[in-house]
Amino acid sequence: KAKESGREIRVGRFPFVANGKAIAMGEDQGMAKVIFDKKTGQLLGAHLVGAEVTELIQGFVVAMNLETTEEELFHTIFPHPTISETMKEAVLDAYGQALNA
């Protein structure tokens, strides 16, 4: 939808198979995906698929409602070890900075 509206976007993805908590739980099938406006850095959308994602999605909903940028998400703490780390890794991936890819 963002592309259709003429926006240039950045997309980041991070698989659960690269997340220690997901592996330890035996739930390594899934991923986090984020979409940013390339010009403003604003978070436009996110997708989460996998175990426990219903516990995570509200973080992206709040970020979108507050018009959060990638810079603000770069400085957000995601505890370790948690599946929520996939959210930050997806953000970092959108900018070529994923730590655990």
C-alpha positions in Angstrom: 0.0 0.0 0.0 2.9 2.4 0.8 4.4 1.8 -2.6 1.0 2.3 -4.3 0.7 5.7 -2.7 3.9 6.8 -4.4 6.2 6.6 -1.3 9.7 5.4 -1.5 10.2 2.8 1.2 12.7 0.8 3.1 11.9 -2.8 4.2 13.6 -4.8 6.9 13.1 -8.4 7.8 14.4 -10.7 10.5 13.7 -14.5 10.8 12.9 -16.2 14.1 15.4 -18.9 13.1 18.1 -16.4 14.0 16.6 -15.5 17.4 18.0 -17.4 20.5 14.7 -17.3 22.4 12.7 -18.6 19.5 15.2 -21.4 19.0 15.2 -22.2 22.8 11.4 -22.4 22.7 11.4 -24.6 19.7 9.4 -22.0 17.8 11.9 -20.8 15.2 9.4 -20.5 12.3 8.4 -16.9 11.9 9.6 -13.4 11.1 9.4 -9.7 11.7 9.1 -7.3 8.9 9.0 -3.5 9.0 8.3 -0.8 6.4 9.7 2.7 6.6 9.2 5.9 4.6 12.6 6.3 2.9 12.4 10.1 3.1 11.1 10.7 6.6 12.1 7.5 8.4 8.6 7.1 9.7 7.4 3.6 10.5 4.6 2.9 8.0 3.8 -0.7 8.7 4.9 -4.0 10.3 4.2 -7.7 10.0 4.9 -10.3 12.6 4.4 -14.0 11.9 5.1 -16.8 14.4 4.9 -17.8 18.1 4.0 -15.1 20.7 3.5 -12.4 18.1 0.2 -11.4 19.7 2.3 -10.3 22.6 4.5 -8.1 20.4 2.4 -6.4 17.8 1.2 -3.6 20.2 4.8 -2.3 20.2 4.6 -1.5 16.5 1.0 -0.2 16.8 2.1 2.3 19.4 5.2 3.3 17.4 3.0 3.9 14.3 0.4 5.9 16.2 3.2 8.1 17.6 4.7 8.5 14.1 8.0 7.0 15.4 11.0 7.1 13.1 13.7 4.5 12.6 16.1 6.7 14.6 13.9 6.5 17.6 13.5 2.7 17.2 17.3 2.3 16.9 17.5 3.7 20.5 14.7 1.6 21.9 15.7 -1.2 24.3 14.5 -4.7 23.4 15.4 -7.1 26.3 17.6 -10.2 25.8 16.7 -12.9 25.4 13.3 -12.3 24.0 11.4 -12.8 20.7 10.9 -9.0 20.7 14.6 -8.7 19.6 13.4 -9.7 16.2 11.5 -6.4 16.0 14.7 -4.4 16.5 16.7 -6.6 14.2 14.1 -6.0 11.4 14.5 -2.3 12.0 18.3 -2.5 11.8 18.0 -4.7 8.7 16.1 -2.0 6.9 19.2 0.1 7.2 21.8 -2.7 6.6 22.7 -2.9 10.3 21.3 -6.2 11.6 23.4 -7.5 14.4 22.5 -11.2 14.2 21.8 -11.8 10.6 
